[in-house]
Amino acid sequence: MSTAVLKTEIRLFRREPGALFWILLFPTLLLVILGSIPSFRQPNDDLGGLRTVDAYVPVAVLLGLIVGALQSMPQTLTGYRERGILRRMSATPVRPVALLSAQMLVHGGASLVSALLVLVVGRIGFDVPLPEQPFGYALALLTAVLVALALGSVVSALSRTTKIAGAIGSAVFFPSMFCAGVWVPVQAMPDVLARVVGCTPFGAAARALDQAAAGHWPGWGHLGVLVMWILLLTGAAARWFRWE
């Protein structure tokens, strides 16, 4: 991948205040709002003794990467295709795949920065413990970022225009947020629903992050679900993606 392409994409990303807010700042802002509610700072039996603000830290971590992969990246890539940028790049030494790789690195990196910000603010502002199994947490977070980017690539592949990208991205975005636990933390879901959600990419990611935060190695079943989705979605994106 061309370093110049990556630097250009980073520079363009920094000029997008909407993307900067929704990916980097909104997840932390949501955590601050929830943590400011007194009852959310009290232990909750439905959450296994955790406080609600504790349970929402992994949710906020996942929210940043969901926004970046499903809302921001497909719009950018589809816009490049719609304006013929990818087609013109195919005639230069810099191949279109360099642009795709740069976009994934930019949005993946932004998601990781967002996750770090959530963890720091949760710890400093609301005394949320840092993950007790940091290596397992890092592995779960990395696989979650990869599955989000793979899903975003499928959205980009299926979208011929930016309007279609916005529609498909929104259609996938809200179920993904539900599975990540934005409305109801996965720990508080009924058993049958929790098992179904655990088979989805972000439901499995939420459970893996919860386990690592509690000091356990992420369950191999949850990691296996994530790897399966990464392979399936990457294969689908590679099959359907068109440069023009």
CYANA upper distance limits for C-alpha pairs under 8 A (distance plus 0.5 A):
  1 MET  CA      5 VAL  CA      8.12
  1 MET  CA      6 LEU  CA      8.30
  1 MET  CA     97 VAL  CA      8.27
  1 MET  CA     98 ALA  CA      5.21
  1 MET  CA     99 LEU  CA      8.39
  1 MET  CA    101 SER  CA      7.48
  1 MET  CA    102 ALA  CA      7.92
  2 SER  CA      6 LEU  CA      7.06
  2 SER  CA     94 VAL  CA      7.50
  2 SER  CA     98 ALA  CA      6.77
  3 THR  CA      7 LYS  CA      6.67
  4 ALA  CA      8 THR  CA      6.61
  5 VAL  CA      9 GLU  CA      6.70
  5 VAL  CA     98 ALA  CA      7.58
  5 VAL  CA     99 LEU  CA      7.00
  5 VAL  CA    102 ALA  CA      7.28
  6 LEU  CA     10 ILE  CA      6.69
  6 LEU  CA     99 LEU  CA      8.02
  6 LEU  CA    102 ALA  CA      5.44
  6 LEU  CA    103 GLN  CA      8.25
  6 LEU  CA    106 VAL  CA      8.25
  7 LYS  CA     11 ARG  CA      6.68
  8 THR  CA     12 LEU  CA      6.68
  9 GLU  CA     13 PHE  CA      6.50
  9 GLU  CA    102 ALA  CA      7.18
  9 GLU  CA    103 GLN  CA      7.31
  9 GLU  CA    106 VAL  CA      7.69
 10 ILE  CA     14 ARG  CA      6.72
 10 ILE  CA    106 VAL  CA      6.73
 11 ARG  CA     15 ARG  CA      7.14
 12 LEU  CA     16 GLU  CA      7.42
 13 PHE  CA     19 ALA  CA      7.91
 13 PHE  CA     20 LEU  CA      8.20
 13 PHE  CA    106 VAL  CA      8.25
 14 ARG  CA     20 LEU  CA      7.49
 16 GLU  CA     20 LEU  CA      6.78
 17 PRO  CA     21 PHE  CA      6.56
 18 GLY  CA     22 TRP  CA      6.66
 19 ALA  CA     23 ILE  CA      6.27
 19 ALA  CA     24 LEU  CA      8.27
 19 ALA  CA     68 GLY  CA      8.00
 19 ALA  CA     72 SER  CA      7.05
 20 LEU  CA     24 LEU  CA      5.93
 20 LEU  CA     25 LEU  CA      7.47
 21 PHE  CA     25 LEU  CA      5.36
 21 PHE  CA     26 PHE  CA      6.34
 22 TRP  CA     26 PHE  CA      5.35
 22 TRP  CA     27 PRO  CA      7.87
 22 TRP  CA     64 GLY  CA      7.70
 22 TRP  CA     67 VAL  CA      7.37
 22 TRP  CA     68 GLY  CA      8.47
 23 ILE  CA     27 PRO  CA      7.65
 23 ILE  CA     63 LEU  CA      8.44
 23 ILE  CA     64 GLY  CA      5.20
 23 ILE  CA     65 LEU  CA      7.44
 23 ILE  CA     67 VAL  CA      6.47
 23 ILE  CA     68 GLY  CA      6.24
 23 ILE  CA    110 ALA  CA      7.49
 23 ILE  CA    111 SER  CA      7.19
 23 ILE  CA    114 SER  CA      7.14
 24 LEU  CA     28 THR  CA      8.19
 24 LEU  CA     64 GLY  CA      7.07
 24 LEU  CA    110 ALA  CA      7.15
 24 LEU  CA    111 SER  CA      7.61
 24 LEU  CA    113 VAL  CA      7.48
 24 LEU  CA    114 SER  CA      5.11
 24 LEU  CA    117 LEU  CA      8.42
 25 LEU  CA     29 LEU  CA      6.60
 25 LEU  CA    114 SER  CA      7.52
 26 PHE  CA     30 LEU  CA      6.54
 26 PHE  CA     64 GLY  CA      8.08
 27 PRO  CA     31 LEU  CA      6.85
 27 PRO  CA     60 ALA  CA      5.38
 27 PRO  CA     61 VAL  CA      7.42
 27 PRO  CA     63 LEU  CA      6.60
 27 PRO  CA     64 GLY  CA      6.34
 27 PRO  CA    114 SER  CA      7.86
 27 PRO  CA    118 VAL  CA      7.46
 28 THR  CA     32 VAL  CA      6.71
 28 THR  CA     60 ALA  CA      7.25
 28 THR  CA    114 SER  CA      8.13
 28 THR  CA    117 LEU  CA      7.32
 28 THR  CA    118 VAL  CA      5.55
 28 THR  CA    121 VAL  CA      7.68
 29 LEU  CA     33 ILE  CA      6.71
 30 LEU  CA     34 LEU  CA      6.72
 30 LEU  CA     60 ALA  CA      7.80
 31 LEU  CA     35 GLY  CA      6.38
 31 LEU  CA     53 VAL  CA      7.60
 31 LEU  CA     56 TYR  CA      7.41
 31 LEU  CA     57 VAL  CA      7.45
 31 LEU  CA     60 ALA  CA      7.11
 31 LEU  CA    118 VAL  CA      7.98
 31 LEU  CA    122 GLY  CA      7.91
 32 VAL  CA     36 SER  CA      6.56
 32 VAL  CA    121 VAL  CA      8.50
 32 VAL  CA    122 GLY  CA      8.42
 32 VAL  CA    125 GLY  CA      8.40
 33 ILE  CA     37 ILE  CA      7.55
 34 LEU  CA     40 PHE  CA      7.25
 34 LEU  CA     53 VAL  CA      6.98
 35 GLY  CA     40 PHE  CA      6.67
 35 GLY  CA     41 ARG  CA      6.97
 35 GLY  CA     53 VAL  CA      5.89
 35 GLY  CA    126 PHE  CA      7.17
 36 SER  CA     40 PHE  CA      8.20
 37 ILE  CA     41 ARG  CA      7.55
 38 PRO  CA     42 GLN  CA      7.68
 40 PHE  CA     51 ARG  CA      6.56
 40 PHE  CA     52 THR  CA      5.31
 40 PHE  CA     53 VAL  CA      6.19
 41 ARG  CA     51 ARG  CA      5.96
 41 ARG  CA     52 THR  CA      6.95
 41 ARG  CA     53 VAL  CA      6.62
 41 ARG  CA    126 PHE  CA      8.40
 42 GLN  CA     51 ARG  CA      5.78
 42 GLN  CA     52 THR  CA      7.87
 43 PRO  CA     47 LEU  CA      8.49
 43 PRO  CA     49 GLY  CA      5.59
 43 PRO  CA     50 LEU  CA      5.67
 43 PRO  CA     51 ARG  CA      4.82
 43 PRO  CA     52 THR  CA      7.84
 44 ASN  CA     48 GLY  CA      7.21
 44 ASN  CA     49 GLY  CA      5.52
 44 ASN  CA     50 LEU  CA      6.17
 44 ASN  CA     51 ARG  CA      6.00
 44 ASN  CA     52 THR  CA      7.34
 45 ASP  CA     49 GLY  CA      5.35
 45 ASP  CA     50 LEU  CA      7.87
 46 ASP  CA    187 GLN  CA      8.12
 46 ASP  CA    188 ALA  CA      6.25
 47 LEU  CA     51 ARG  CA      7.73
 47 LEU  CA     52 THR  CA      7.94
 47 LEU  CA     55 ALA  CA      8.03
 47 LEU  CA    187 GLN  CA      6.23
 47 LEU  CA    188 ALA  CA      6.27
 48 GLY  CA    187 GLN  CA      8.33
 50 LEU  CA     54 ASP  CA      6.68
 50 LEU  CA     55 ALA  CA      7.19
 51 ARG  CA     55 ALA  CA      7.02
 52 THR  CA     56 TYR  CA      6.77
 53 VAL  CA     57 VAL  CA      7.11
 53 VAL  CA    126 PHE  CA      8.25
 53 VAL  CA    128 VAL  CA      8.18
 54 ASP  CA    128 VAL  CA      6.31
 55 ALA  CA     59 VAL  CA      7.78
 55 ALA  CA    185 PRO  CA      7.14
 55 ALA  CA    210 ASP  CA      8.35
 56 TYR  CA     60 ALA  CA      6.54
 56 TYR  CA    181 GLY  CA      8.42
 56 TYR  CA    182 VAL  CA      8.15
 56 TYR  CA    185 PRO  CA      7.57
 57 VAL  CA     61 VAL  CA      6.73
 57 VAL  CA    118 VAL  CA      7.32
 57 VAL  CA    119 LEU  CA      7.47
 57 VAL  CA    122 GLY  CA      7.45
 58 PRO  CA     62 LEU  CA      6.71
 58 PRO  CA    206 ALA  CA      6.84
 58 PRO  CA    209 LEU  CA      6.76
 58 PRO  CA    210 ASP  CA      7.33
 59 VAL  CA     63 LEU  CA      6.62
 59 VAL  CA    180 ALA  CA      6.40
 59 VAL  CA    181 GLY  CA      6.42
 59 VAL  CA    182 VAL  CA      6.51
 59 VAL  CA    185 PRO  CA      8.10
 59 VAL  CA    206 ALA  CA      7.33
 60 ALA  CA     64 GLY  CA      7.18
 60 ALA  CA    115 ALA  CA      8.07
 60 ALA  CA    118 VAL  CA      7.33
 60 ALA  CA    182 VAL  CA      8.30
 61 VAL  CA     65 LEU  CA      7.78
 61 VAL  CA    114 SER  CA      7.45
 61 VAL  CA    115 ALA  CA      5.14
 61 VAL  CA    118 VAL  CA      6.89
 61 VAL  CA    119 LEU  CA      8.41
 62 LEU  CA     66 ILE  CA      6.66
 62 LEU  CA    115 ALA  CA      8.12
 62 LEU  CA    144 ALA  CA      8.19
 62 LEU  CA    180 ALA  CA      7.24
 62 LEU  CA    202 PHE  CA      8.01
 62 LEU  CA    206 ALA  CA      8.01
 63 LEU  CA     67 VAL  CA      6.68
 63 LEU  CA    177 MET  CA      7.41
 63 LEU  CA    180 ALA  CA      8.17
 63 LEU  CA    182 VAL  CA      8.39
 64 GLY  CA     68 GLY  CA      6.78
 64 GLY  CA    111 SER  CA      6.05
 64 GLY  CA    114 SER  CA      6.59
 64 GLY  CA    115 ALA  CA      7.62
 65 LEU  CA     69 ALA  CA      6.44
 65 LEU  CA    107 HIS  CA      8.22
 65 LEU  CA    108 GLY  CA      7.72
 65 LEU  CA    110 ALA  CA      8.39
 65 LEU  CA    111 SER  CA      5.19
 65 LEU  CA    112 LEU  CA      8.25
 65 LEU  CA    114 SER  CA      8.46
 65 LEU  CA    145 VAL  CA      6.84
 65 LEU  CA    148 ALA  CA      7.16
 66 ILE  CA     70 LEU  CA      6.27
 66 ILE  CA     71 GLN  CA      8.17
 66 ILE  CA    148 ALA  CA      6.70
 66 ILE  CA    173 PHE  CA      7.60
 66 ILE  CA    176 SER  CA      7.92
 66 ILE  CA    177 MET  CA      8.06
 67 VAL  CA     71 GLN  CA      5.75
 67 VAL  CA     72 SER  CA      7.15
 67 VAL  CA    173 PHE  CA      8.04
 68 GLY  CA     72 SER  CA      5.47
 68 GLY  CA     73 MET  CA      6.61
 68 GLY  CA    107 HIS  CA      6.30
 68 GLY  CA    108 GLY  CA      8.33
 68 GLY  CA    110 ALA  CA      8.30
 68 GLY  CA    111 SER  CA      7.37
 69 ALA  CA     73 MET  CA      5.89
 69 ALA  CA     74 PRO  CA      7.66
 69 ALA  CA    107 HIS  CA      7.28
 69 ALA  CA    108 GLY  CA      8.45
 69 ALA  CA    148 ALA  CA      6.10
 69 ALA  CA    149 LEU  CA      5.71
 69 ALA  CA    151 LEU  CA      7.80
 69 ALA  CA    152 GLY  CA      5.31
 69 ALA  CA    153 SER  CA      8.45
 70 LEU  CA     74 PRO  CA      6.85
 70 LEU  CA    148 ALA  CA      7.95
 70 LEU  CA    149 LEU  CA      8.41
 70 LEU  CA    151 LEU  CA      7.76
 70 LEU  CA    152 GLY  CA      5.36
 70 LEU  CA    155 VAL  CA      7.72
 70 LEU  CA    169 GLY  CA      5.68
 70 LEU  CA    170 SER  CA      8.10
 70 LEU  CA    172 VAL  CA      7.96
 70 LEU  CA    173 PHE  CA      6.79
 71 GLN  CA     75 GLN  CA      7.08
 71 GLN  CA    166 GLY  CA      7.33
 71 GLN  CA    169 GLY  CA      6.18
 71 GLN  CA    170 SER  CA      7.67
 71 GLN  CA    173 PHE  CA      8.08
 72 SER  CA     76 THR  CA      6.89
 73 MET  CA     77 LEU  CA      6.67
 73 MET  CA    103 GLN  CA      7.35
 73 MET  CA    104 MET  CA      8.25
 73 MET  CA    107 HIS  CA      7.47
 73 MET  CA    152 GLY  CA      7.25
 73 MET  CA    156 SER  CA      8.35
 74 PRO  CA     78 THR  CA      6.30
 74 PRO  CA    152 GLY  CA      6.56
 74 PRO  CA    153 SER  CA      7.39
 74 PRO  CA    155 VAL  CA      6.75
 74 PRO  CA    156 SER  CA      5.11
 74 PRO  CA    162 THR  CA      8.35
 74 PRO  CA    165 ALA  CA      6.54
 74 PRO  CA    166 GLY  CA      8.35
 74 PRO  CA    169 GLY  CA      8.01
 75 GLN  CA     79 GLY  CA      6.46
 75 GLN  CA    156 SER  CA      8.03
 75 GLN  CA    162 THR  CA      5.94
 75 GLN  CA    165 ALA  CA      6.37
 75 GLN  CA    166 GLY  CA      7.15
 76 THR  CA     80 TYR  CA      6.82
 76 THR  CA    162 THR  CA      8.49
 77 LEU  CA     81 ARG  CA      6.85
 77 LEU  CA    100 LEU  CA      7.97
 77 LEU  CA    103 GLN  CA      8.41
 77 LEU  CA    156 SER  CA      7.07
 78 THR  CA     82 GLU  CA      6.43
 78 THR  CA    156 SER  CA      6.53
 78 THR  CA    159 SER  CA      7.19
 78 THR  CA    160 ARG  CA      7.19
 78 THR  CA    161 THR  CA      6.43
 78 THR  CA    162 THR  CA      6.06
 78 THR  CA    165 ALA  CA      7.44
 79 GLY  CA     83 ARG  CA      6.61
 79 GLY  CA    161 THR  CA      7.45
 79 GLY  CA    162 THR  CA      6.27
 80 TYR  CA     84 GLY  CA      6.77
 80 TYR  CA     85 ILE  CA      5.61
 80 TYR  CA     86 LEU  CA      6.61
 81 ARG  CA     85 ILE  CA      6.36
 81 ARG  CA     86 LEU  CA      5.90
 81 ARG  CA     87 ARG  CA      7.69
 81 ARG  CA    160 ARG  CA      8.48
 81 ARG  CA    243 TRP  CA      6.79
 81 ARG  CA    244 GLU  CA      6.12
 82 GLU  CA    160 ARG  CA      7.69
 82 GLU  CA    161 THR  CA      6.60
 82 GLU  CA    162 THR  CA      8.12
 82 GLU  CA    244 GLU  CA      7.99
 84 GLY  CA     88 ARG  CA      6.73
 84 GLY  CA    244 GLU  CA      7.24
 85 ILE  CA     89 MET  CA      6.66
 86 LEU  CA     90 SER  CA      6.93
 86 LEU  CA     96 PRO  CA      5.99
 86 LEU  CA    243 TRP  CA      6.17
 86 LEU  CA    244 GLU  CA      7.13
 87 ARG  CA     91 ALA  CA      7.91
 87 ARG  CA     96 PRO  CA      8.24
 87 ARG  CA    243 TRP  CA      6.66
 87 ARG  CA    244 GLU  CA      6.12
 88 ARG  CA     92 THR  CA      7.80
 89 MET  CA     93 PRO  CA      8.31
 89 MET  CA     94 VAL  CA      6.83
 89 MET  CA     95 ARG  CA      6.37
 89 MET  CA     96 PRO  CA      6.21
 90 SER  CA     94 VAL  CA      7.78
 90 SER  CA     95 ARG  CA      5.84
 90 SER  CA     96 PRO  CA      6.40
 91 ALA  CA     95 ARG  CA      8.29
 94 VAL  CA     98 ALA  CA      7.17
 95 ARG  CA     99 LEU  CA      8.04
 96 PRO  CA    100 LEU  CA      7.07
 96 PRO  CA    243 TRP  CA      7.83
 97 VAL  CA    101 SER  CA      6.55
 98 ALA  CA    102 ALA  CA      6.58
 99 LEU  CA    103 GLN  CA      6.67
100 LEU  CA    104 MET  CA      6.86
101 SER  CA    105 LEU  CA      6.73
102 ALA  CA    106 VAL  CA      6.57
103 GLN  CA    107 HIS  CA      6.64
104 MET  CA    108 GLY  CA      6.19
104 MET  CA    149 LEU  CA      7.08
105 LEU  CA    109 GLY  CA      6.24
106 VAL  CA    110 ALA  CA      6.62
107 HIS  CA    111 SER  CA      6.60
108 GLY  CA    112 LEU  CA      6.88
108 GLY  CA    145 VAL  CA      6.73
108 GLY  CA    146 LEU  CA      8.31
108 GLY  CA    149 LEU  CA      7.79
109 GLY  CA    113 VAL  CA      6.79
110 ALA  CA    114 SER  CA      6.62
111 SER  CA    115 ALA  CA      6.68
111 SER  CA    145 VAL  CA      7.83
112 LEU  CA    116 LEU  CA      6.72
112 LEU  CA    145 VAL  CA      8.50
113 VAL  CA    117 LEU  CA      6.70
114 SER  CA    118 VAL  CA      6.78
115 ALA  CA    119 LEU  CA      6.81
116 LEU  CA    120 VAL  CA      6.67
117 LEU  CA    121 VAL  CA      6.56
118 VAL  CA    122 GLY  CA      6.38
119 LEU  CA    123 ARG  CA      6.62
119 LEU  CA    130 LEU  CA      7.34
120 VAL  CA    124 ILE  CA      6.59
121 VAL  CA    125 GLY  CA      5.87
121 VAL  CA    126 PHE  CA      8.00
122 GLY  CA    126 PHE  CA      5.79
122 GLY  CA    127 ASP  CA      6.88
122 GLY  CA    128 VAL  CA      5.76
122 GLY  CA    129 PRO  CA      8.49
123 ARG  CA    127 ASP  CA      5.05
123 ARG  CA    128 VAL  CA      5.02
123 ARG  CA    129 PRO  CA      6.46
123 ARG  CA    130 LEU  CA      7.08
124 ILE  CA    128 VAL  CA      8.17
129 PRO  CA    213 ALA  CA      8.49
130 LEU  CA    213 ALA  CA      7.41
131 PRO  CA    137 TYR  CA      7.19
131 PRO  CA    212 ALA  CA      6.71
131 PRO  CA    213 ALA  CA      4.38
131 PRO  CA    214 ALA  CA      7.14
131 PRO  CA    215 GLY  CA      7.26
132 GLU  CA    212 ALA  CA      7.05
132 GLU  CA    213 ALA  CA      5.84
132 GLU  CA    214 ALA  CA      6.37
132 GLU  CA    215 GLY  CA      4.74
132 GLU  CA    216 HIS  CA      8.17
133 GLN  CA    137 TYR  CA      6.56
133 GLN  CA    212 ALA  CA      5.48
133 GLN  CA    213 ALA  CA      6.65
133 GLN  CA    214 ALA  CA      7.76
133 GLN  CA    215 GLY  CA      5.11
133 GLN  CA    216 HIS  CA      6.68
133 GLN  CA    217 TRP  CA      7.13
134 PRO  CA    138 ALA  CA      6.52
134 PRO  CA    212 ALA  CA      7.51
134 PRO  CA    213 ALA  CA      8.17
135 PHE  CA    139 LEU  CA      6.72
136 GLY  CA    140 ALA  CA      6.65
136 GLY  CA    212 ALA  CA      6.04
136 GLY  CA    216 HIS  CA      8.28
136 GLY  CA    217 TRP  CA      5.91
136 GLY  CA    218 PRO  CA      6.48
137 TYR  CA    141 LEU  CA      6.52
137 TYR  CA    208 ALA  CA      8.09
137 TYR  CA    209 LEU  CA      6.23
137 TYR  CA    212 ALA  CA      5.49
137 TYR  CA    213 ALA  CA      7.19
137 TYR  CA    218 PRO  CA      7.98
138 ALA  CA    142 LEU  CA      6.53
139 LEU  CA    143 THR  CA      6.75
140 ALA  CA    144 ALA  CA      6.61
140 ALA  CA    205 ALA  CA      6.98
140 ALA  CA    208 ALA  CA      6.41
140 ALA  CA    209 LEU  CA      6.50
140 ALA  CA    218 PRO  CA      7.52
140 ALA  CA    223 LEU  CA      7.55
141 LEU  CA    145 VAL  CA      6.70
141 LEU  CA    205 ALA  CA      7.94
141 LEU  CA    209 LEU  CA      7.57
142 LEU  CA    146 LEU  CA      6.78
143 THR  CA    147 VAL  CA      6.64
143 THR  CA    205 ALA  CA      8.38
143 THR  CA    223 LEU  CA      8.24
143 THR  CA    226 LEU  CA      7.04
143 THR  CA    227 VAL  CA      7.72
144 ALA  CA    148 ALA  CA      6.63
144 ALA  CA    201 PRO  CA      8.02
144 ALA  CA    202 PHE  CA      7.62
144 ALA  CA    205 ALA  CA      6.24
144 ALA  CA    226 LEU  CA      7.55
145 VAL  CA    149 LEU  CA      6.69
146 LEU  CA    150 ALA  CA      6.61
146 LEU  CA    230 ILE  CA      7.22
147 VAL  CA    151 LEU  CA      6.62
147 VAL  CA    201 PRO  CA      7.34
147 VAL  CA    226 LEU  CA      7.18
147 VAL  CA    227 VAL  CA      8.28
147 VAL  CA    229 TRP  CA      7.03
147 VAL  CA    230 ILE  CA      5.38
147 VAL  CA    233 LEU  CA      8.13
148 ALA  CA    152 GLY  CA      6.60
149 LEU  CA    153 SER  CA      6.57
150 ALA  CA    154 VAL  CA      6.93
150 ALA  CA    230 ILE  CA      6.70
150 ALA  CA    233 LEU  CA      5.96
150 ALA  CA    234 THR  CA      5.81
150 ALA  CA    237 ALA  CA      7.73
151 LEU  CA    155 VAL  CA      6.93
151 LEU  CA    233 LEU  CA      6.39
151 LEU  CA    234 THR  CA      8.21
152 GLY  CA    156 SER  CA      6.70
152 GLY  CA    169 GLY  CA      8.32
153 SER  CA    157 ALA  CA      6.54
153 SER  CA    234 THR  CA      8.11
153 SER  CA    237 ALA  CA      6.18
153 SER  CA    241 PHE  CA      8.45
154 VAL  CA    158 LEU  CA      6.71
154 VAL  CA    233 LEU  CA      7.09
154 VAL  CA    234 THR  CA      8.09
154 VAL  CA    236 ALA  CA      7.04
154 VAL  CA    237 ALA  CA      5.06
154 VAL  CA    240 TRP  CA      8.15
154 VAL  CA    241 PHE  CA      8.03
155 VAL  CA    159 SER  CA      6.74
155 VAL  CA    165 ALA  CA      7.04
155 VAL  CA    168 ILE  CA      7.00
155 VAL  CA    169 GLY  CA      6.85
156 SER  CA    165 ALA  CA      6.98
156 SER  CA    241 PHE  CA      7.84
157 ALA  CA    237 ALA  CA      6.41
157 ALA  CA    240 TRP  CA      6.05
157 ALA  CA    241 PHE  CA      4.66
157 ALA  CA    242 ARG  CA      7.04
158 LEU  CA    165 ALA  CA      8.26
158 LEU  CA    240 TRP  CA      7.42
158 LEU  CA    241 PHE  CA      7.72
159 SER  CA    164 ILE  CA      5.86
159 SER  CA    165 ALA  CA      5.44
159 SER  CA    168 ILE  CA      8.06
160 ARG  CA    164 ILE  CA      7.10
160 ARG  CA    165 ALA  CA      7.90
161 THR  CA    165 ALA  CA      6.73
162 THR  CA    166 GLY  CA      6.61
163 LYS  CA    167 ALA  CA      6.79
164 ILE  CA    168 ILE  CA      6.55
165 ALA  CA    169 GLY  CA      6.22
166 GLY  CA    170 SER  CA      6.50
167 ALA  CA    171 ALA  CA      6.69
168 ILE  CA    172 VAL  CA      6.79
169 GLY  CA    173 PHE  CA      6.23
170 SER  CA    174 PHE  CA      6.92
171 ALA  CA    175 PRO  CA      7.91
172 VAL  CA    176 SER  CA      6.67
173 PHE  CA    177 MET  CA      6.75
174 PHE  CA    178 PHE  CA      6.80
175 PRO  CA    179 CYS  CA      6.70
176 SER  CA    180 ALA  CA      6.65
176 SER  CA    202 PHE  CA      6.85
177 MET  CA    181 GLY  CA      6.87
177 MET  CA    182 VAL  CA      6.01
177 MET  CA    183 TRP  CA      8.25
177 MET  CA    202 PHE  CA      8.39
178 PHE  CA    182 VAL  CA      6.06
178 PHE  CA    183 TRP  CA      6.55
178 PHE  CA    184 VAL  CA      7.78
179 CYS  CA    186 VAL  CA      8.01
179 CYS  CA    197 VAL  CA      6.13
179 CYS  CA    198 GLY  CA      8.44
179 CYS  CA    200 THR  CA      7.58
179 CYS  CA    202 PHE  CA      6.27
179 CYS  CA    203 GLY  CA      5.30
180 ALA  CA    185 PRO  CA      8.00
180 ALA  CA    186 VAL  CA      7.72
180 ALA  CA    202 PHE  CA      5.49
180 ALA  CA    203 GLY  CA      5.61
180 ALA  CA    205 ALA  CA      8.04
180 ALA  CA    206 ALA  CA      6.24
181 GLY  CA    185 PRO  CA      4.63
181 GLY  CA    186 VAL  CA      5.80
181 GLY  CA    203 GLY  CA      8.01
181 GLY  CA    206 ALA  CA      8.02
184 VAL  CA    188 ALA  CA      7.04
184 VAL  CA    189 MET  CA      7.21
185 PRO  CA    189 MET  CA      7.25
186 VAL  CA    194 ALA  CA      6.61
186 VAL  CA    197 VAL  CA      8.40
186 VAL  CA    203 GLY  CA      7.79
186 VAL  CA    206 ALA  CA      7.82
186 VAL  CA    207 ARG  CA      7.86
187 GLN  CA    194 ALA  CA      8.02
189 MET  CA    193 LEU  CA      6.71
189 MET  CA    194 ALA  CA      5.95
190 PRO  CA    194 ALA  CA      6.45
191 ASP  CA    195 ARG  CA      6.68
192 VAL  CA    196 VAL  CA      6.87
193 LEU  CA    197 VAL  CA      6.54
194 ALA  CA    198 GLY  CA      6.42
195 ARG  CA    199 CYS  CA      7.26
196 VAL  CA    200 THR  CA      7.81
197 VAL  CA    203 GLY  CA      5.52
197 VAL  CA    204 ALA  CA      7.79
198 GLY  CA    202 PHE  CA      8.31
198 GLY  CA    203 GLY  CA      5.05
198 GLY  CA    204 ALA  CA      5.07
198 GLY  CA    207 ARG  CA      7.72
198 GLY  CA    222 HIS  CA      7.76
199 CYS  CA    203 GLY  CA      7.13
199 CYS  CA    204 ALA  CA      6.59
199 CYS  CA    222 HIS  CA      8.37
199 CYS  CA    225 VAL  CA      6.88
200 THR  CA    204 ALA  CA      6.49
200 THR  CA    225 VAL  CA      7.99
201 PRO  CA    205 ALA  CA      6.72
201 PRO  CA    225 VAL  CA      7.41
201 PRO  CA    226 LEU  CA      6.13
201 PRO  CA    229 TRP  CA      6.93
202 PHE  CA    206 ALA  CA      6.45
203 GLY  CA    207 ARG  CA      6.88
204 ALA  CA    208 ALA  CA      6.65
204 ALA  CA    222 HIS  CA      5.44
204 ALA  CA    223 LEU  CA      7.75
204 ALA  CA    225 VAL  CA      7.08
204 ALA  CA    226 LEU  CA      7.11
205 ALA  CA    209 LEU  CA      6.61
205 ALA  CA    222 HIS  CA      7.44
205 ALA  CA    223 LEU  CA      8.14
205 ALA  CA    226 LEU  CA      7.51
206 ALA  CA    210 ASP  CA      6.63
207 ARG  CA    211 GLN  CA      6.71
207 ARG  CA    218 PRO  CA      8.33
207 ARG  CA    222 HIS  CA      7.54
208 ALA  CA    212 ALA  CA      6.81
208 ALA  CA    218 PRO  CA      5.19
208 ALA  CA    219 GLY  CA      6.82
208 ALA  CA    222 HIS  CA      6.51
208 ALA  CA    223 LEU  CA      7.51
209 LEU  CA    213 ALA  CA      6.50
209 LEU  CA    218 PRO  CA      7.49
210 ASP  CA    214 ALA  CA      6.79
211 GLN  CA    215 GLY  CA      7.03
211 GLN  CA    216 HIS  CA      5.73
211 GLN  CA    217 TRP  CA      7.01
211 GLN  CA    218 PRO  CA      5.91
211 GLN  CA    219 GLY  CA      7.93
212 ALA  CA    216 HIS  CA      5.45
212 ALA  CA    217 TRP  CA      5.96
212 ALA  CA    218 PRO  CA      6.00
218 PRO  CA    222 HIS  CA      7.60
218 PRO  CA    223 LEU  CA      7.48
219 GLY  CA    223 LEU  CA      6.89
220 TRP  CA    224 GLY  CA      6.26
221 GLY  CA    225 VAL  CA      6.75
222 HIS  CA    226 LEU  CA      6.91
223 LEU  CA    227 VAL  CA      6.73
224 GLY  CA    228 MET  CA      6.56
225 VAL  CA    229 TRP  CA      6.74
226 LEU  CA    230 ILE  CA      6.65
227 VAL  CA    231 LEU  CA      6.75
228 MET  CA    232 LEU  CA      6.70
229 TRP  CA    233 LEU  CA      6.33
230 ILE  CA    234 THR  CA      6.34
231 LEU  CA    235 GLY  CA      6.54
232 LEU  CA    236 ALA  CA      6.71
233 LEU  CA    237 ALA  CA      6.56
234 THR  CA    238 ALA  CA      6.60
235 GLY  CA    239 ARG  CA      6.67
236 ALA  CA    240 TRP  CA      6.64
237 ALA  CA    241 PHE  CA      6.00
